[in-house]
Each structure stands twice: as C-alpha cells, then as structure tokens.
Amino acid sequence: MNRTLIVGGGVIGMLTALELRNAGQSVTLFERGETGRESSWAGGGIISPLFPWRYLDSVTRLASWSQAIYPDLCAELAQHTGIDPEYTGCGLILVAPDETDQAAAWATQHRHQLKIIDREAFARLEPRAAEPADRALWMPDVGQVRNPRMVSALRSRLEQLGVTIVTGDSVHSLIVEQGRCSGLRSTSGAHHGDAVVVCAGAWSGALLGGLPSPPAIHPVRGQMLLFKAEPGTISRMVLEANRYVIPRRDGRTLFGSTIEEVGFEKRTTEAAREELYEIATRRFPVLADYPVERHWAGLRPSSPAGVPYIGPHPQVGGLFVNAGQFRNGIVLGPASARLAADLVIGRAPIVDPAAYAWTAARG
C-alpha cells in the first residue's frame, strides 16, 4: 500500500484524502490549524461558480462534474457520519442584464439549465427582493451546502476510514532530493511518503515558492455577514455585482462577500461590515428586522483566471498540487480531488489534465 502525505486540511485536502483512501492508499493529512477552518469554513457553499459563463471552459468542466455528484456525495456523508451537509437545491437568480446572450450561449454549450426571467417571475421566485430585476437569469438546478457541516462530515468520514489526521502541525518545507520529493518537514519533525500532495489553499504558493515553476497562488480576503433570520425569510440564492445572499434551511442568511488584496491579513473591518449590511438590507429590507449573528473573514487561494493547479510537478517526482480554486473551492472540490487522485495513482483522469498543469497557460 503506497503512502501519500497531504498538506492542508480544508475541503480540497480532505476530499483528496477521501479519494486516495477509497483507492486503497495509506493517507496522512497535515493541517497547520484545525481542519476546514480557513477558506472552506468562511465561504458561502454555492455549488456553482459565480457568473459561471465568465470562466474558462476548464473551470466549467470541473464544476459540472462536481455538480452532478454533489447530492449523492452529501447523502453518503450524512449516512456514514450522521452529519448532514444540508445539500439544498434552492436555485440561483443572477442579475447581469448586459450578459444574457453570453450566459445563454454558455448554458447551451454546456447543457446547463438557464432561463431569462422578467420582473414578475423574479418576484415570484424571491418575493423579499426589494427591486426585482428585468432580464435576470434563473438557474433552477444550482444547489448549496452548509460548508461548515460539510467539512465536519468529511473529517468524521476520514477518521472512520483510517486516514491519519495531524492538526496543529505546520508544514514548513518539503524534502526534495535528487529530483524527487520523498516527504515533508513539519513542526513535529520529518515525515516520509511515496507522494506529497500540496492542498494548502492560499498558503500553497509560499510552500512551493522555492521550487522551479512555483504556482501563482496568493491570498485574497473575503468578508461575510450572517443574519439570524427565520426559516423561509428568503428562499432563493441571489447574486448581483459579486454580492450574494444565501438562505440556509434554519433561516440563517449569509450575505457576502468582499474581494480584498491585503495579503495574509485575515481580520474583519468595520468598513466592510457597514458596506455589506447596507447592500444586504437595501436589496432585502426584511433582513433589517434580524440581528447580525456573525461577521467573519477568510483568505481565498487566488490563481490566474481562477483555474486551479492540479497535477504533478514538471521537474520534481512524487510532488503534486491541488490548489488555487479561488472562490470556487466548494463547487470544484469533488472534481479537483478526483482528478488529483487519478494523477497520483496513475488512473485514467476524469478530464484532460493539461489545462490544470503547473505550467499551463491561464487566462
């Protein structure tokens, strides 16, 4: 049984560990903090890229593969662990009146359901919107997960399957000798394996920066508000101008998010809180009736054009990466993990891996 070491315990790292363990690998996962507490926890859990037609086809291919399996994946996790990720197919309304032709062409090409709707249809779908837009876009098949519950379920499932999870253990370097990566060095010492997969999100670029062809991954901060509303207050996800509302089953309602180039500074700001609150309550006045329960920030792993790096290092044997999903870690996660596992174990890949290679052109 081959041993694979995974750096990073977010949704990408844990899904990669799950794929490799299910393929018969011995897996040890290293996480600098607690599993799933960085970008995976901080995001919204929409099972779609935002304005998906704006992305390259390479992103759409991964997203479409993931979207097809998400209901079964969440049901399986709930069955085995008792933790329901709460996959909910509530649909997504997008406001982009100048892009309807582009969106329709994208949907036809990739066989996604998308409909142009008028103000009246918008108001029927989401009665709490203050100003229903004309020529909005309705994607009825888009779902969401409650991402904190999903990462908790993944952690539990990995433990059931015998994956070794080491938390509070920061990986500071890789062991590379004679053109091959044979392990890593962390706070707890040196660890060796047959392969190392770097899934460290926004921190991946720094860890790999000393090697040839480092990936162009850097952190981008996003801030989010959570309103403690009642069930049914808002029923649909709505996206406009990179700000979205996401209603959970229990009524809690997320509104986000910012896009801030501030390096690794993960603090919240009063300015962002005020901006998000003003936009949220202007678009959905009912939210002003409910308190803001939480305000948090996370660091997304940005990459050129949002295309992740997935695959083997071109010059260092035994070293792989699965990182750079930017705002789409949840939706791209299952496909990214399957593709990474395919490449680690030499299995036929689910999609052509060329677009995600370390040296592939992006953008």
Summary of the structure (lengths in Angstrom):
residues: 363
radius of gyration: 20.2
end to end distance: 38.9
largest distance: 65.9
contacts: 1293
relative contact order: 0.20
helix: 37%
strand: 26%
